[in-house]
Amino acid sequence: MINNIKVCMLIPSFHPLVGGAETQLENLADYLNKAGLYTWILTRKLPDTRSIEIINNVKIVRLRSIK
């Protein structure tokens, strides 16, 4: 990893929802990860999704919404 740089990306929704922003973020996270940066994505938890999972070596953390 490059100097132990860590990148957290925030997005309202992510996989399994797929749209332009989600696809762009997934591609950017994959690129940064391959470049040696520790990259993870923080998003909201949707029904039937895991709280934490790894997709293409990128950690996805899903938090429940607060109403």
N, C-alpha and C positions, 0 to 999 in steps of 0.2 A: 504494500500500500504506500501511496505517496504521503510521506510525513504524517501518517495516521489521520488524514483528513476525513471527516465524517460529514455526510450531507443528508439532511432530512428534508423530504419533500412533502408538502401538504396538498391534499386534493379532497374535495367533498365526496367524491365517489371514485371507486376503482374496481378492478377486476372482481367480480364477473361482469359488471356493467362496462360496456365498451362504447366509447365515443371518440371524438377527435382529441380532446384534452387528455383522456385516459391513455390513448394510444401514444400520443406525443410524450407523456410523462414516462410511460413504460420504456419507450425507446431511449429517452435521455438517461433514465436510471440504469439501463443496461449498458449504455455507452460509458457512463461515469464509472460503473462497477468494473468494466473491462479495462478502464484506464488506471485502475488501482485505488479508487476512492471507495470508502465504505459508504454505501448508499442504502437508505431505507425510506419507505413511504408510510406516511401517517394519514389515515382516512377514517371515515365513519363506518361503523359496523352495521351491515344490513342483515336481514333475516337469512338464515342458512349459510352464513359465512363464518369462517374461523376468525378468532381474535388475532392470531398470529400465524403467519405462514411464509414460506419462502417460494418465490416465483423467479425463475432464471437467476438464482443466486442473489436476489434482492429481497430483503426482509420487508414484509407488509404487516403493519400494526393497525388494527381496527379498534376504534373506541366507540362505546355506546354514546348516542346523542343525549344531551341533557335538555329536558323540556321545561 
